[in-house]
Amino acid sequence: MFLEVTKTLRKTTNAPIALCRETAERAQGDLAQAQRHLDELWQAPQPRQVDGVAGLLYSYVHQGRVGVMIDVRCTTDFVARTAQFQELCKELALQVTAGLEGDDLLAQPYIRNPRQSVQELIEETSRQVNEPITVQRTVRWSLDDL
């Protein structure tokens, strides 16, 4: 009985499991009473709602001749640490390395799937992580440019 209440509290509030178990036991299995106890004891952390404060500066050097740095933004640090977001940053850096200078990055065909644009790749990842993703800036250096 306490186990089901604990699971329900954890699922609905995302509170720490030990706290959910404690409030379920204190309420003797009454879900409503356990919820009230939990509301008194625990306040869920509020995510930052400011757009563009999280993200990654991702760098890539190709054979010591071409260097790229890309600034990719999202809304929360949690998303910036996900494998999907980091993989997107890597793919965007490779795209800038291979891309034509002066071309709009978002309009370019994606190098791994030319039927898809870079913008579509970003939108796909954005849907996966459920946050907006933007490319703030890119820089590309090449020994050939010197």
C-alpha positions in Angstrom: 0.0 0.0 0.0 2.8 2.5 0.9 4.7 1.4 -2.2 1.9 2.5 -4.6 1.5 5.8 -2.8 5.3 6.3 -2.9 5.4 5.5 -6.6 2.5 7.9 -7.3 4.1 10.7 -5.4 7.4 10.2 -7.1 5.8 10.2 -10.5 3.6 13.2 -10.0 6.0 15.4 -8.1 9.5 14.2 -9.0 10.4 14.6 -5.3 13.2 12.6 -3.9 12.1 8.9 -3.4 13.1 8.9 0.3 10.9 11.9 1.0 8.0 10.3 -0.9 8.4 7.1 1.1 8.5 9.1 4.4 5.4 11.1 3.6 3.5 7.9 2.4 4.3 6.2 5.7 3.4 9.3 7.8 0.1 9.5 6.0 -0.4 5.7 6.5 -1.1 5.2 2.8 -3.6 8.0 2.3 -2.5 9.6 -1.0 -4.2 13.0 -0.4 -2.8 13.3 3.0 0.7 12.3 1.8 0.5 14.9 -1.0 -0.3 17.6 1.6 2.7 16.5 3.7 4.9 16.5 0.7 3.8 20.0 -0.3 4.7 21.2 3.2 8.1 19.6 3.2 9.4 19.9 -0.4 9.4 22.7 -3.0 10.3 21.5 -6.5 13.2 23.4 -8.0 12.1 26.0 -10.6 13.9 25.8 -14.0 15.4 28.9 -15.4 12.9 30.3 -17.9 15.2 32.8 -19.6 15.8 31.7 -23.2 19.4 31.2 -24.3 21.2 31.2 -21.0 22.3 27.6 -21.3 24.1 25.8 -24.1 27.6 24.8 -25.2 30.6 26.3 -26.9 31.7 23.4 -29.0 35.1 23.3 -30.8 36.5 21.0 -33.4 39.8 20.9 -35.2 40.2 19.0 -38.5 43.7 17.6 -39.1 45.3 20.6 -37.6 44.3 22.8 -40.6 40.7 23.9 -40.0 39.3 24.9 -36.6 35.7 25.6 -35.7 34.0 27.0 -32.7 30.2 27.0 -32.5 27.9 28.6 -29.8 24.6 26.6 -29.6 22.0 27.7 -27.1 19.0 26.0 -25.3 16.9 27.0 -22.3 18.2 24.7 -19.5 21.5 23.3 -18.4 19.8 19.9 -18.1 19.3 19.8 -21.9 22.8 21.1 -22.6 24.2 18.0 -20.8 22.1 15.5 -22.8 23.7 13.2 -25.4 21.3 14.5 -28.1 22.3 18.1 -27.6 26.0 17.3 -27.5 25.7 15.2 -30.6 23.9 18.0 -32.4 26.7 20.4 -31.4 29.3 18.0 -32.9 27.3 17.6 -36.1 26.9 21.4 -36.5 30.7 21.8 -35.9 31.4 19.2 -38.6 28.9 21.0 -40.9 30.7 24.3 -40.4 34.0 22.6 -41.1 32.8 21.2 -44.4 30.4 24.1 -45.3 31.0 26.8 -47.8 32.1 30.1 -46.3 29.5 32.8 -46.5 26.6 30.4 -47.0 23.7 30.5 -44.5 24.4 27.6 -42.1 20.7 26.8 -41.5 19.9 26.7 -45.2 22.7 24.3 -46.1 21.9 20.7 -46.9 23.1 18.5 -43.9 26.3 16.8 -44.9 25.2 13.3 -43.6 21.8 13.5 -45.3 21.6 16.0 -48.2 17.8 15.7 -48.3 17.6 17.3 -44.9 18.6 20.9 -44.2 20.7 21.9 -41.1 17.6 23.8 -39.9 15.5 20.6 -40.0 18.3 18.8 -38.1 18.1 21.4 -35.4 14.3 21.3 -35.3 14.4 17.5 -35.0 16.7 17.6 -32.0 14.7 20.4 -30.5 11.6 18.2 -30.6 13.5 15.3 -29.0 14.7 17.4 -26.0 11.5 19.5 -25.9 13.3 22.9 -25.9 14.1 25.5 -28.4 17.7 25.3 -29.8 19.4 28.2 -31.6 22.9 28.6 -33.1 24.1 32.0 -31.8 27.4 32.2 -33.8 30.0 30.2 -35.6 33.7 30.9 -36.2 35.8 29.0 -38.7 39.6 29.3 -39.0 41.7 27.7 -41.8 45.4 27.7 -42.6 44.4 28.2 -46.2 42.9 31.6 -45.3 46.2 33.0 -44.1 
